[in-house]
């Protein structure tokens, strides 16, 4: 009798754990749906307007306007950056060799403040210029937002202790 009761309790606990795991997965999956949709649509638009055949990176940038930025390679092997505004206005296409990489911008920020930890990196357009947005955190500075020029890594704007 005691063994059956233990088996029943074990089955209930196992069922609750399985329901919790499946429920958590579904919540995470549903929460990422807007990002997956934006990435898919941006990939399609970049293919249509710039001939992007292979997408290497995707960024969702929101400041004054929202941009979906695709870094990829076209059919000729050119590495391009495509800035796609979400309001349907005209996209901007640049050669990646006219800009900097995510690794370069992170390195430049961490050289300035080695105690910072990078929380977010995105790429978009602010006031007509392509910029990297870097969000860092540290005990000394709290959250810091950097806007860094895409072409020369100069800091355009810095907001500390947010």
LUMRO-854516 format. One record per residue (C-alpha): residue number from 0; chain; x, y, z. Coordinates in nm, 2 decimals. Layout:
# LUMRO-854516
R; NUM; A; X; Y; Z .
...
This chain:
# LUMRO-854516
R; 0; A; 0.00; 0.00; 0.00 .
R; 1; A; 0.28; 0.24; 0.10 .
R; 2; A; 0.47; 0.17; -0.23 .
R; 3; A; 0.16; 0.25; -0.44 .
R; 4; A; 0.11; 0.58; -0.26 .
R; 5; A; 0.48; 0.67; -0.32 .
R; 6; A; 0.44; 0.59; -0.69 .
R; 7; A; 0.13; 0.80; -0.72 .
R; 8; A; 0.30; 1.10; -0.55 .
R; 9; A; 0.61; 1.05; -0.78 .
R; 10; A; 0.38; 1.05; -1.09 .
R; 11; A; 0.21; 1.37; -0.98 .
R; 12; A; 0.54; 1.54; -0.91 .
R; 13; A; 0.68; 1.43; -1.25 .
R; 14; A; 0.36; 1.55; -1.43 .
R; 15; A; 0.39; 1.89; -1.26 .
R; 16; A; 0.75; 1.92; -1.36 .
R; 17; A; 0.68; 1.82; -1.72 .
R; 18; A; 0.39; 2.07; -1.74 .
R; 19; A; 0.61; 2.35; -1.60 .
R; 20; A; 0.89; 2.28; -1.85 .
R; 21; A; 0.66; 2.26; -2.15 .
R; 22; A; 0.48; 2.58; -2.03 .
R; 23; A; 0.80; 2.77; -1.98 .
R; 24; A; 0.92; 2.67; -2.33 .
R; 25; A; 0.59; 2.79; -2.48 .
R; 26; A; 0.61; 3.12; -2.30 .
R; 27; A; 0.96; 3.18; -2.42 .
R; 28; A; 0.88; 3.07; -2.77 .
R; 29; A; 0.57; 3.30; -2.79 .
R; 30; A; 0.77; 3.59; -2.64 .
R; 31; A; 1.03; 3.56; -2.92 .
R; 32; A; 0.77; 3.56; -3.20 .
R; 33; A; 0.80; 3.94; -3.28 .
R; 34; A; 1.17; 3.91; -3.31 .
R; 35; A; 1.15; 3.60; -3.54 .
R; 36; A; 0.89; 3.78; -3.75 .
R; 37; A; 1.09; 4.10; -3.78 .
R; 38; A; 1.41; 3.90; -3.87 .
R; 39; A; 1.22; 3.70; -4.13 .
R; 40; A; 1.06; 4.01; -4.29 .
R; 41; A; 1.39; 4.20; -4.28 .
R; 42; A; 1.57; 3.91; -4.45 .
R; 43; A; 1.30; 3.91; -4.73 .
R; 44; A; 1.32; 4.29; -4.78 .
R; 45; A; 1.70; 4.29; -4.79 .
R; 46; A; 1.69; 4.02; -5.05 .
R; 47; A; 1.44; 4.22; -5.26 .
R; 48; A; 1.61; 4.56; -5.25 .
R; 49; A; 1.98; 4.47; -5.21 .
R; 50; A; 2.00; 4.11; -5.34 .
R; 51; A; 2.11; 3.98; -5.00 .
R; 52; A; 2.15; 3.60; -5.04 .
R; 53; A; 2.30; 3.52; -4.70 .
R; 54; A; 2.22; 3.71; -4.38 .
R; 55; A; 2.51; 3.73; -4.14 .
R; 56; A; 2.36; 3.95; -3.87 .
R; 57; A; 2.03; 4.12; -3.78 .
R; 58; A; 1.97; 4.41; -3.54 .
R; 59; A; 1.66; 4.58; -3.41 .
R; 60; A; 1.73; 4.94; -3.34 .
R; 61; A; 1.48; 5.18; -3.18 .
R; 62; A; 1.54; 5.54; -3.11 .
R; 63; A; 1.36; 5.82; -3.28 .
R; 64; A; 1.26; 5.56; -3.55 .
R; 65; A; 1.28; 5.19; -3.55 .
R; 66; A; 1.52; 5.02; -3.80 .
R; 67; A; 1.57; 4.66; -3.88 .
R; 68; A; 1.93; 4.62; -3.99 .
R; 69; A; 2.06; 4.33; -4.20 .
R; 70; A; 2.43; 4.26; -4.26 .
R; 71; A; 2.47; 4.01; -4.54 .
R; 72; A; 2.63; 3.91; -4.87 .
R; 73; A; 2.47; 3.96; -5.21 .
R; 74; A; 2.50; 3.74; -5.52 .
R; 75; A; 2.83; 3.91; -5.62 .
R; 76; A; 2.99; 3.84; -5.29 .
R; 77; A; 2.96; 4.21; -5.17 .
R; 78; A; 2.92; 4.25; -4.80 .
R; 79; A; 2.63; 4.49; -4.75 .
R; 80; A; 2.45; 4.66; -4.46 .
R; 81; A; 2.08; 4.73; -4.52 .
R; 82; A; 1.90; 4.97; -4.28 .
R; 83; A; 1.52; 4.91; -4.32 .
R; 84; A; 1.29; 5.16; -4.15 .
R; 85; A; 0.98; 5.00; -4.00 .
R; 86; A; 0.76; 5.29; -4.12 .
R; 87; A; 0.81; 5.18; -4.49 .
R; 88; A; 1.02; 5.48; -4.59 .
R; 89; A; 1.32; 5.42; -4.81 .
R; 90; A; 1.59; 5.18; -4.69 .
R; 91; A; 1.96; 5.27; -4.69 .
R; 92; A; 2.22; 5.03; -4.84 .
R; 93; A; 2.59; 5.06; -4.76 .
R; 94; A; 2.90; 4.85; -4.82 .
R; 95; A; 3.02; 4.70; -4.50 .
R; 96; A; 3.37; 4.81; -4.57 .
R; 97; A; 3.26; 5.17; -4.52 .
R; 98; A; 3.16; 5.08; -4.16 .
R; 99; A; 3.29; 4.90; -3.85 .
R; 100; A; 3.21; 4.56; -3.70 .
R; 101; A; 3.03; 4.47; -3.38 .
R; 102; A; 3.36; 4.34; -3.24 .
R; 103; A; 3.54; 4.66; -3.32 .
R; 104; A; 3.28; 4.88; -3.15 .
R; 105; A; 3.26; 4.66; -2.84 .
R; 106; A; 3.64; 4.67; -2.82 .
R; 107; A; 3.65; 5.05; -2.85 .
R; 108; A; 3.39; 5.09; -2.57 .
R; 109; A; 3.56; 4.84; -2.34 .
R; 110; A; 3.90; 5.01; -2.39 .
R; 111; A; 3.74; 5.32; -2.25 .
R; 112; A; 3.57; 5.15; -1.95 .
R; 113; A; 3.72; 4.81; -1.89 .
R; 114; A; 3.49; 4.75; -1.59 .
R; 115; A; 3.18; 4.77; -1.81 .
R; 116; A; 2.98; 4.46; -1.93 .
R; 117; A; 2.81; 4.49; -2.26 .
R; 118; A; 2.44; 4.42; -2.23 .
R; 119; A; 2.31; 4.51; -2.58 .
R; 120; A; 2.44; 4.60; -2.92 .
R; 121; A; 2.23; 4.72; -3.21 .
R; 122; A; 2.28; 4.91; -3.54 .
R; 123; A; 2.06; 5.17; -3.69 .
R; 124; A; 2.03; 5.52; -3.81 .
R; 125; A; 2.00; 5.83; -3.58 .
R; 126; A; 1.97; 6.18; -3.72 .
R; 127; A; 2.05; 6.05; -4.07 .
R; 128; A; 2.38; 5.88; -3.97 .
R; 129; A; 2.44; 5.51; -3.92 .
R; 130; A; 2.53; 5.44; -3.55 .
R; 131; A; 2.60; 5.16; -3.32 .
R; 132; A; 2.40; 5.16; -2.99 .
R; 133; A; 2.59; 4.99; -2.71 .
R; 134; A; 2.44; 4.95; -2.36 .
R; 135; A; 2.68; 4.86; -2.08 .
R; 136; A; 2.65; 4.82; -1.71 .
R; 137; A; 2.90; 4.85; -1.43 .
R; 138; A; 2.90; 4.91; -1.05 .
R; 139; A; 3.07; 5.24; -1.10 .
R; 140; A; 2.85; 5.38; -1.38 .
R; 141; A; 2.52; 5.19; -1.37 .
R; 142; A; 2.37; 5.16; -1.71 .
R; 143; A; 2.54; 5.36; -1.99 .
R; 144; A; 2.41; 5.41; -2.34 .
R; 145; A; 2.66; 5.49; -2.62 .
R; 146; A; 2.58; 5.59; -2.97 .
R; 147; A; 2.89; 5.53; -3.18 .
R; 148; A; 2.95; 5.64; -3.54 .
R; 149; A; 2.93; 5.33; -3.77 .
R; 150; A; 3.21; 5.45; -3.99 .
R; 151; A; 3.48; 5.58; -3.75 .
R; 152; A; 3.39; 5.46; -3.40 .
R; 153; A; 3.36; 5.82; -3.26 .
R; 154; A; 3.12; 5.85; -2.97 .
R; 155; A; 2.82; 6.05; -3.09 .
R; 156; A; 2.63; 6.04; -2.76 .
R; 157; A; 2.69; 5.90; -2.41 .
R; 158; A; 2.43; 5.88; -2.14 .
R; 159; A; 2.56; 5.76; -1.80 .
R; 160; A; 2.40; 5.64; -1.48 .
R; 161; A; 2.06; 5.56; -1.64 .
